């Protein structure tokens, strides 16, 4: 009987304790559920902000708010990678220019981590670290100070939540960056397409050919659009000029400078001004248009059909080569590049009487700087050797043979610059 009474007594007090604990357990579960609902609410807010295409600054501000409110974090350092690591959030008493050695250490971390004492010293006393990767590329790196853990979540659980939030924000920022990059790429491609059309209109499709002289040109643009230009422009029935130019830079800006040069030459060549005056005026125009930010190398020559005299000025351009059975000459006399100075420092010209069966080869530096598979440049000497054996051909055949020759020389290497060749022959 006493044994039965004992068990009844034990059961009574057990049920009494259970009656006291059940309300506490229910309350604890309710509070945990409420905390989880708050986390879910913040996740939904972030998702909605991303779907509404909020700005990068707005997303970063929202991220900071969530981390501070949900994790109770007072110190945050948030970095994103865009070619280099850039700081987006810095909440710490130390100065803004504090150096965090991310690039040297990111490869050591692939998952969130509670930092040990040595690591905390390395990362300026931050306690938690979260790396974010996208397709094996680190795109974000976050450091936190202390987190206010509570009865609902321990530090590990809070860190897991921080990882989820950080991943969502970091990937959203990366998508924005990639989208902006794609837009810029398309805009650049449109610019190149426009520049290519402009340049296509400026490079002459047909050059003069008669029983007194003839010209032929080759233009090989680097990556679709370049800054080379050549032309033959008749002034009157007895005179014409021919030129080749290399504009620094690529794209629409180079094409516009080229268009200015062509328009200016066509406008002033019939004004009977000297080549020296023309070059001075052209230099000022280029300097004004480019504000000294671009330069042009130019070879310009005027030929008189009756006197058979050619006067030229070389403005910092690779020297064309004049060749006939009796001589070979580099045409170097002139001045400096155009557009560098508002006033050219000095200038000289040279007049040459052109003998029968003389050829002239004008080109841009893309020809002599062309490299083969061994990274050896084609160079002026190989060009001169080729000229000695082939100058007697008409310009069209000469250019064809030269193009085949340099294509064979470069092997599997790509063309590394624009190449323009203007070849003339005088009979």
C-alpha positions as CSV (number, residue, x, y, z in Angstrom):
1,X,0.0,0.0,0.0
2,X,2.8,2.4,0.9
3,X,4.4,1.7,-2.5
4,X,1.2,2.6,-4.4
5,X,0.8,5.8,-2.4
6,X,4.5,6.7,-3.2
7,X,3.9,6.3,-7.0
8,X,0.7,8.4,-6.8
9,X,2.6,11.1,-5.0
10,X,5.4,11.1,-7.7
11,X,2.9,11.2,-10.5
12,X,1.0,14.1,-8.9
13,X,4.1,16.3,-8.6
14,X,5.3,15.3,-12.1
15,X,2.0,16.5,-13.6
16,X,2.2,19.7,-11.5
17,X,5.6,20.5,-13.0
18,X,4.4,19.7,-16.5
19,X,1.4,22.0,-16.0
20,X,3.9,24.8,-15.2
21,X,6.3,24.1,-18.1
22,X,3.7,23.7,-20.9
23,X,2.7,27.5,-20.9
24,X,6.4,28.4,-21.0
25,X,7.2,26.1,-23.9
26,X,4.2,27.4,-25.8
27,X,5.3,31.0,-25.2
28,X,8.8,30.2,-26.2
29,X,7.6,28.6,-29.4
30,X,5.3,31.5,-30.2
31,X,8.2,34.0,-29.7
32,X,10.5,31.8,-31.9
33,X,7.8,31.7,-34.6
34,X,7.4,35.5,-34.4
35,X,11.2,35.9,-34.8
36,X,11.1,33.6,-37.8
37,X,8.2,35.6,-39.3
38,X,10.2,38.8,-38.9
39,X,13.2,37.2,-40.7
40,X,10.8,36.1,-43.5
41,X,9.3,39.5,-43.6
42,X,12.7,41.1,-44.2
43,X,13.5,38.5,-46.9
44,X,10.3,39.3,-48.7
45,X,11.1,43.0,-48.5
46,X,14.5,42.4,-50.0
47,X,13.0,40.2,-52.8
48,X,10.4,42.9,-53.5
49,X,13.1,45.6,-53.7
50,X,15.1,43.5,-56.2
51,X,12.0,42.8,-58.3
52,X,11.2,46.6,-58.3
53,X,14.7,47.2,-59.7
54,X,15.7,49.4,-56.8
55,X,19.1,51.1,-57.2
56,X,22.3,49.7,-55.9
57,X,22.4,52.3,-53.1
58,X,18.9,51.4,-52.1
59,X,19.7,47.7,-51.9
60,X,22.8,48.4,-49.9
61,X,20.8,50.6,-47.5
62,X,18.2,47.9,-47.1
63,X,20.8,45.3,-46.4
64,X,22.4,47.4,-43.7
65,X,19.0,48.0,-42.1
66,X,18.3,44.3,-42.0
67,X,21.7,43.3,-40.6
68,X,21.5,45.9,-37.9
69,X,17.9,45.2,-36.8
70,X,17.8,41.4,-37.1
71,X,21.4,40.7,-36.0
72,X,22.0,43.6,-33.7
73,X,25.3,44.2,-35.5
74,X,26.9,47.6,-34.9
75,X,30.1,47.1,-37.0
76,X,29.8,46.2,-40.7
77,X,32.3,46.1,-43.6
78,X,30.8,45.2,-46.9
79,X,32.9,44.9,-50.1
80,X,32.0,43.9,-53.7
81,X,34.3,42.9,-56.5
82,X,34.3,44.7,-59.8
83,X,37.7,44.2,-61.2
84,X,39.0,45.5,-57.9
85,X,37.5,45.2,-54.4
86,X,35.3,48.3,-53.6
87,X,33.9,49.2,-50.2
88,X,30.1,49.7,-50.1
89,X,29.5,49.8,-46.3
90,X,31.9,50.8,-43.5
91,X,30.4,51.0,-40.0
92,X,33.3,51.1,-37.5
93,X,34.9,53.6,-35.3
94,X,38.2,53.3,-37.1
95,X,39.0,55.6,-40.0
96,X,37.4,55.0,-43.4
97,X,40.8,54.3,-45.1
98,X,41.5,51.3,-42.9
99,X,43.0,48.6,-45.2
100,X,41.3,45.2,-45.2
101,X,43.6,42.6,-47.0
102,X,40.8,40.9,-49.0
103,X,42.6,40.1,-52.2
104,X,45.4,38.3,-50.3
105,X,43.1,36.2,-48.2
106,X,39.8,35.7,-50.0
107,X,41.0,32.3,-51.4
108,X,41.1,31.0,-47.8
109,X,37.4,31.4,-47.2
110,X,34.5,29.7,-48.9
111,X,31.9,29.5,-46.2
112,X,30.8,31.9,-43.3
113,X,33.2,31.7,-40.3
114,X,33.5,32.9,-36.8
115,X,37.0,34.3,-36.8
116,X,39.6,33.1,-34.3
117,X,41.8,35.6,-32.4
118,X,44.6,35.6,-35.0
119,X,42.1,36.2,-37.9
120,X,40.3,39.0,-35.9
121,X,43.6,40.8,-35.7
122,X,44.1,40.4,-39.4
123,X,40.6,41.8,-40.1
124,X,40.7,44.7,-37.7
125,X,38.8,43.0,-34.8
126,X,35.8,42.0,-36.8
127,X,34.4,38.7,-35.5
128,X,32.4,37.2,-38.3
129,X,33.2,36.7,-42.0
130,X,30.9,35.9,-45.0
131,X,32.3,35.3,-48.5
132,X,30.0,35.2,-51.5
133,X,30.9,33.3,-54.7
134,X,29.3,33.2,-58.1
135,X,30.5,30.6,-60.5
136,X,33.8,30.2,-58.5
137,X,34.4,33.9,-58.6
138,X,34.3,35.8,-55.3
139,X,31.8,38.7,-55.7
140,X,31.4,39.9,-52.2
141,X,33.1,39.9,-48.8
142,X,31.4,40.9,-45.5
143,X,32.8,41.4,-42.0
144,X,30.6,41.8,-38.9
145,X,31.3,42.8,-35.3
146,X,29.5,41.3,-32.4
147,X,25.9,40.0,-32.9
148,X,23.3,40.2,-30.2
149,X,22.4,36.6,-29.9
150,X,19.3,35.8,-27.8
151,X,17.1,33.0,-26.5
152,X,15.6,32.6,-30.0
153,X,18.8,32.4,-32.1
154,X,22.3,31.5,-31.3
155,X,25.3,33.0,-33.1
156,X,25.5,30.1,-35.6
157,X,21.8,30.6,-36.6
158,X,22.2,34.3,-36.9
159,X,25.3,33.8,-39.1
160,X,23.3,31.5,-41.3
161,X,20.6,34.1,-41.7
162,X,23.2,36.7,-42.5
163,X,24.6,34.4,-45.1
164,X,21.2,34.1,-46.8
165,X,20.7,37.9,-46.8
166,X,24.2,38.6,-48.0
167,X,24.0,36.0,-50.8
168,X,20.7,37.5,-52.1
169,X,22.0,41.1,-52.0
170,X,25.4,40.2,-53.5
171,X,24.0,38.3,-56.4
172,X,21.5,41.1,-57.1
173,X,24.3,43.6,-57.1
174,X,26.4,41.4,-59.4
175,X,23.4,41.0,-61.8
176,X,23.0,44.8,-61.9
177,X,26.7,45.1,-62.7
178,X,26.5,42.5,-65.4
179,X,23.4,44.1,-66.9
180,X,25.0,47.5,-66.9
181,X,28.1,46.0,-68.5
182,X,26.0,44.4,-71.2
183,X,24.2,47.7,-71.9
184,X,27.5,49.5,-72.2
185,X,28.8,46.8,-74.5
186,X,25.8,47.1,-76.8
187,X,26.2,50.9,-76.8
188,X,29.9,50.5,-77.6
189,X,29.1,48.1,-80.4
190,X,26.6,50.6,-81.9
191,X,29.2,53.3,-81.7
192,X,31.7,51.0,-83.5
193,X,29.1,50.2,-86.1
194,X,28.4,53.9,-86.7
195,X,32.1,54.6,-86.8
196,X,32.7,51.8,-89.2
197,X,30.0,53.2,-91.5
198,X,31.6,56.7,-91.3
199,X,35.0,55.3,-92.0
200,X,33.7,53.2,-94.9
201,X,32.4,56.4,-96.5
202,X,35.7,58.2,-96.1
203,X,38.1,55.5,-97.4
204,X,37.9,55.9,-101.2
205,X,36.4,52.9,-103.1
206,X,38.1,53.9,-106.4
207,X,41.4,55.6,-106.9
208,X,42.7,57.3,-110.2
209,X,44.2,55.1,-112.9
210,X,45.4,56.5,-116.3
211,X,48.5,56.4,-118.6
212,X,50.3,59.0,-116.5
213,X,49.8,57.7,-113.0
214,X,47.7,55.2,-111.0
215,X,47.0,54.5,-107.3
216,X,45.7,51.6,-105.3
217,X,44.9,51.2,-101.6
218,X,44.6,48.5,-99.0
219,X,42.8,49.0,-95.6
220,X,42.8,46.3,-92.9
221,X,41.0,47.7,-89.9
222,X,41.9,46.3,-86.5
223,X,38.8,44.8,-84.8
224,X,36.4,46.4,-87.3
225,X,37.2,50.1,-86.8
226,X,40.4,52.1,-86.7
227,X,41.9,55.5,-87.2
228,X,43.7,55.2,-90.6
229,X,42.9,57.3,-93.6
230,X,44.2,57.7,-97.1
231,X,43.0,59.6,-100.2
232,X,43.9,61.1,-103.6
233,X,42.3,64.5,-104.3
234,X,42.5,66.4,-107.5
235,X,42.9,70.1,-107.2
236,X,42.8,71.0,-110.9
237,X,43.6,69.3,-114.2
238,X,47.3,69.5,-113.6
239,X,47.6,69.0,-109.9
240,X,46.5,66.5,-107.2
241,X,47.4,65.7,-103.7
242,X,47.6,62.3,-102.0
243,X,47.9,61.6,-98.3
244,X,47.9,58.9,-95.6
245,X,47.1,59.6,-92.0
246,X,46.9,57.7,-88.7
247,X,44.6,59.1,-86.0
248,X,45.3,58.1,-82.4
249,X,42.5,56.2,-80.7
250,X,39.6,54.2,-82.1
251,X,35.9,54.4,-82.4
252,X,33.6,57.2,-83.3
253,X,36.0,59.9,-82.0
254,X,38.7,58.8,-84.4
255,X,36.2,58.6,-87.3
256,X,35.0,62.1,-86.6
257,X,38.6,63.5,-86.6
258,X,39.1,61.6,-89.9
259,X,35.9,63.2,-91.3
260,X,37.2,66.6,-90.3
261,X,40.5,66.1,-92.0
262,X,38.9,64.9,-95.2
263,X,36.3,67.7,-95.2
264,X,39.0,70.3,-94.6
265,X,41.3,69.1,-97.3
266,X,38.5,69.0,-99.9
267,X,37.5,72.5,-98.9
268,X,40.9,74.3,-98.9
269,X,42.9,72.5,-101.6
270,X,41.6,74.7,-104.4
271,X,42.6,77.9,-102.5
272,X,46.1,77.7,-103.9
273,X,47.7,78.0,-100.5
274,X,51.2,76.5,-99.9
275,X,51.5,73.1,-98.2
276,X,53.1,74.7,-95.2
277,X,50.2,77.1,-94.7
278,X,47.7,74.2,-95.2
279,X,49.5,72.1,-92.6
280,X,49.6,75.0,-90.1
281,X,45.8,75.6,-90.5
282,X,45.0,71.8,-90.3
283,X,47.0,71.5,-87.1
284,X,45.1,74.3,-85.5
285,X,41.8,72.7,-86.5
286,X,42.7,69.3,-85.2
287,X,44.0,70.9,-81.9
288,X,40.7,72.8,-81.6
289,X,38.5,69.8,-82.3
290,X,40.4,67.3,-80.0
291,X,41.5,69.9,-77.4
292,X,44.9,68.3,-77.5
293,X,43.6,64.9,-76.4
294,X,44.3,63.2,-79.8
295,X,47.0,63.5,-82.4
296,X,47.4,62.7,-86.0
297,X,50.4,61.6,-88.1
298,X,50.1,62.6,-91.7
299,X,52.0,62.4,-94.9
300,X,50.7,64.9,-97.5
301,X,52.2,65.3,-101.0
302,X,51.2,67.5,-104.0
303,X,52.1,66.4,-107.5
304,X,52.2,68.5,-110.7
305,X,51.5,66.4,-113.8
306,X,53.1,68.8,-116.2
307,X,56.4,69.6,-114.3
308,X,56.5,66.1,-112.7
309,X,57.4,67.7,-109.4
310,X,56.2,66.4,-106.1
311,X,56.3,68.5,-102.9
312,X,55.7,66.7,-99.6
313,X,55.5,67.3,-95.9
314,X,55.7,64.5,-93.4
315,X,53.9,65.3,-90.1
316,X,55.4,62.7,-87.7
317,X,54.3,59.8,-90.0
318,X,56.3,56.7,-90.8
319,X,58.2,57.7,-93.9
320,X,56.8,56.6,-97.3
321,X,59.3,55.0,-99.7
322,X,60.0,56.4,-103.1
323,X,61.7,53.8,-105.5
324,X,62.7,53.6,-109.2
325,X,65.5,51.8,-111.0
326,X,68.0,54.5,-109.9
327,X,67.2,55.2,-106.3
328,X,65.3,54.4,-103.1
329,X,64.4,57.2,-100.7
330,X,62.6,57.6,-97.4
331,X,60.4,60.7,-97.4
332,X,61.1,62.1,-93.9
333,X,61.2,65.9,-94.2
334,X,58.4,67.8,-92.4
335,X,57.2,68.5,-88.9
336,X,55.8,66.9,-85.7
337,X,52.5,65.2,-85.3
338,X,49.4,67.3,-85.7
339,X,47.1,68.2,-82.8
340,X,49.7,68.0,-80.1
341,X,50.6,71.7,-80.0
342,X,48.5,74.6,-81.0
343,X,51.4,76.0,-83.0
344,X,53.8,73.7,-84.8
345,X,57.4,74.3,-83.6
346,X,59.1,73.9,-87.0
347,X,58.4,72.7,-90.5
348,X,60.2,71.8,-93.7
349,X,59.2,70.5,-97.1
350,X,61.0,68.8,-99.9
351,X,60.4,68.9,-103.7
352,X,61.4,66.0,-105.8
353,X,61.4,65.6,-109.6
354,X,59.7,62.2,-110.3
355,X,61.5,60.1,-112.8
356,X,59.7,57.6,-115.1
357,X,58.7,54.3,-113.6
358,X,58.8,55.6,-110.1
359,X,56.7,54.0,-107.4
360,X,55.7,55.4,-104.0
361,X,54.5,53.3,-101.1
362,X,52.7,55.1,-98.2
363,X,51.7,53.1,-95.2
364,X,50.8,53.3,-91.5
365,X,52.9,51.8,-88.7
366,X,50.6,48.8,-88.4
367,X,52.5,47.4,-91.4
368,X,56.0,47.5,-90.0
369,X,54.9,46.7,-86.4
370,X,53.0,43.5,-87.5
371,X,54.3,40.6,-85.4
372,X,54.7,36.9,-86.3
373,X,54.4,33.9,-84.1
374,X,57.8,34.6,-82.6
375,X,56.7,38.2,-81.6
376,X,59.2,39.5,-84.2
377,X,58.0,42.7,-86.1
378,X,57.9,42.8,-89.9
379,X,60.0,46.0,-89.8
380,X,61.2,48.5,-92.3
381,X,64.1,46.2,-93.6
382,X,61.8,43.4,-94.7
383,X,59.5,46.0,-96.4
384,X,62.5,47.5,-98.3
385,X,63.6,44.0,-99.4
386,X,60.1,43.3,-100.6
387,X,60.0,46.6,-102.5
388,X,63.3,45.9,-104.3
389,X,61.9,42.8,-106.0
390,X,58.3,43.9,-106.6
391,X,58.1,47.7,-107.1
392,X,58.0,47.3,-110.9
393,X,54.4,45.9,-110.7
394,X,51.4,48.1,-111.0
395,X,49.9,49.3,-107.7
396,X,47.0,46.8,-107.5
397,X,49.2,43.8,-108.1
398,X,51.9,45.1,-105.8
399,X,49.4,45.6,-103.0
400,X,47.9,42.1,-103.5
401,X,51.4,40.5,-103.3
402,X,52.3,42.6,-100.3
403,X,49.1,41.6,-98.5
404,X,49.8,38.0,-99.2
405,X,53.3,38.4,-98.0
406,X,52.5,39.9,-94.6
407,X,49.6,37.4,-94.1
408,X,52.1,34.6,-94.6
409,X,54.6,36.4,-92.3
410,X,52.3,36.8,-89.4
411,X,51.4,33.1,-89.4
412,X,48.8,32.3,-86.8
413,X,49.1,35.7,-85.0
414,X,46.4,38.2,-85.4
415,X,46.7,41.7,-86.9
416,X,47.6,43.9,-83.9
417,X,46.8,47.3,-85.5
418,X,45.1,48.9,-88.5
419,X,47.1,48.6,-91.7
420,X,46.7,51.1,-94.5
421,X,48.8,51.0,-97.7
422,X,48.5,53.6,-100.5
423,X,50.7,52.7,-103.5
424,X,51.2,55.0,-106.5
425,X,53.1,54.6,-109.7
426,X,54.2,57.3,-112.1
427,X,54.8,56.5,-115.8
